[in-house]
Amino acid sequence: MAAPLATVRDGDDILDALARMRENGVRRLPVLDEAGHLSGIIAVDNLLEALAEQLDAVVGVVKAEQTRETVTRK
């Protein structure tokens, strides 16, 4: 008997989707809408790209804050 199909929902968190991929040993997951209909497919590459964008934004904030603190301390 085949294992149930691993899927994610439209609103699922990126980290949850990555965990589901890891648990099931897959690189892609079908994305279902609230009615349970297929709305797309997400690949690990898409998730990593989204995470990289978020990390880049955080790095920008940290650098700006470091610069502001350095100026304030002088």
Secondary structure, DSSP 8 states (H G I E B T S, - for coil): -------EETT--HHHHHHHHHHHT-SEEEEE-TTS-EEEEEEHHHHHHHHHHHHHHHHHHHHHHHHHHHHHH-
